[in-house]
Amino acid sequence: MIARSTGLGKNKLIANISDLKPEGDLLILHLETTEPQGWHLRAAMQVQDIPALIKGFMKPSIILFIIRCILFPKRNPKEPEEF
């Protein structure tokens, strides 16, 4: 996973999803960054965020993208300059 932040300037964080679990009324996404620093990041999704997340994953373009990535993984995927 690649993450960017306006606070990082043009730098990017390279991370792996390490866990996804419910805690109380939140769904916590745990990320372990590998570059430029080794950090443990957490993103807490609230109950009202989950329908938007599911709706986003149900879009035909996203479903096709996921299927294509699973069936035909690229060795050197293109990365956009800005996202």
N, C-alpha and C positions, 0 to 999 in steps of 0.2 A: 504494500500500500504506500502511496505517496501522499504526503500532507503538506500543504502550504499555509502560510499565515502572513498577513500584512506586516506583522511585527518581526518576521524573519527576513524581510526584504525579498531578494530573489532566491534565497536558500530554500531547500526543501527537506522535509523529514522523511526518511525511509523507515517504515514500520511494518510489523506483523501483528495480526489480530491474535491475541493470546487467550482471550476468554470472552464470553458473552453470558451474563447470568443476571437473573432478577435479584434485586436487593430491596426489600420493602416495596414501595410503589414505583421503583425505578428499574429500568433495564440498563445494566452497566456494560459498556463495551470497553474492554481492556486492550491497549495497544502497547507493544514493546518496540521502541525505536532503536535502530541500529546505526543510523547516520543522521546528523553529524555527531550526536551524543546518544548514549544509551539511557533512555528515560522510560518510565512507565506512565503512560497517559490513560486517562479514563474519561469517557463521555457517558453522561447519564441521560437516558431518554425517559421522558415522562409519559404518563399514560396517554396524553393527548397527542404525542409524537408518533405513536405506534401505528395508528391508521394511515397516516401520511406515508410512513415507511413502507407498509404493506402495499398501499396503492401505487407507490412508485415502482416497487418490484413487479407489480402486475401489468405494467405497461407493455404492450407487444414489443416495442423496440428494445426494452430492457431484457425481456425474456429471450428474444432472439440473440441479443448480445451475449447473454450468459451461456446459452446453448452453444453458440459459436466458439466461445472461449473454452468451454469444456471439451467439445469435440475436435477443435482445431487450434490447440494452443500455439501461440507464436513464440519463437525463441528470442526474438529481439523486438518486443512490441514498441510501436511509436508512442512517444510521449509528447503531448501538446506543450508549447512554450508557456502558455498561461491557462490556468483553469481555476 
